[in-house]
Amino acid sequence: MSDKKKKPHFLDEYEGGEYLGNIWGWKFSFISLAVITLLSLYVLYRYSTQELPKEPTHQEPIPKKDIDE
């Protein structure tokens, strides 16, 4: 087999910008997708079940103006 016909290593560049493939593997990609999905669901659950405060936690003091002006 000649050097031109040999398939290049996945880190080598292909001529013409050809797709190099998934270097991490599909198993890792699906595990990452599951982790992202579970964390997103947890954030959505916590956001929907949190209690809203009845009073604001911080209020700016309102300066009083003189009424006699």
C-alpha positions in Angstrom: 0.0 0.0 0.0 1.4 3.4 -0.9 1.7 6.3 1.5 -1.0 8.3 -0.4 -3.6 5.5 -0.1 -2.9 4.9 3.6 -5.6 6.3 5.9 -4.1 9.2 8.0 -4.2 9.1 11.8 -7.2 11.0 13.2 -5.0 13.8 14.5 -3.4 14.3 11.1 -4.9 16.8 8.7 -6.9 15.5 5.7 -6.6 17.3 2.5 -9.7 19.5 1.7 -10.8 19.8 5.3 -12.5 16.4 5.5 -14.3 15.4 8.7 -11.9 13.9 11.2 -14.5 12.0 13.3 -15.4 12.0 16.9 -12.0 11.7 18.8 -13.6 11.1 22.2 -15.8 8.2 21.0 -19.6 7.9 21.0 -19.8 6.3 24.5 -18.2 9.4 26.1 -20.5 11.7 24.0 -23.7 9.9 25.2 -22.5 9.9 28.8 -21.9 13.7 28.5 -25.3 14.2 27.0 -26.9 12.3 29.9 -25.0 14.4 32.5 -26.0 17.7 30.8 -29.6 16.5 30.6 -29.8 15.4 34.3 -28.2 18.7 35.5 -30.6 20.7 33.3 -33.6 18.8 34.7 -32.3 19.3 38.3 -32.0 23.1 37.7 -35.5 23.2 36.2 -36.9 21.2 39.2 -35.2 23.5 41.8 -36.3 26.6 40.0 -39.9 25.5 39.8 -40.1 24.3 43.5 -38.4 27.2 45.2 -40.4 29.4 47.5 -40.7 33.0 46.6 -40.0 35.5 49.4 -43.0 37.4 50.6 -41.1 40.5 51.2 -38.2 41.9 49.2 -34.8 41.0 50.6 -33.4 44.4 50.0 -35.0 47.8 49.6 -33.2 51.1 48.8 -34.1 53.7 51.3 -36.4 56.4 49.9 -35.2 59.9 50.8 -37.9 62.1 52.2 -38.5 65.4 50.6 -39.7 68.4 52.5 -43.3 69.0 51.9 -43.0 72.8 52.7 -41.1 73.6 49.5 
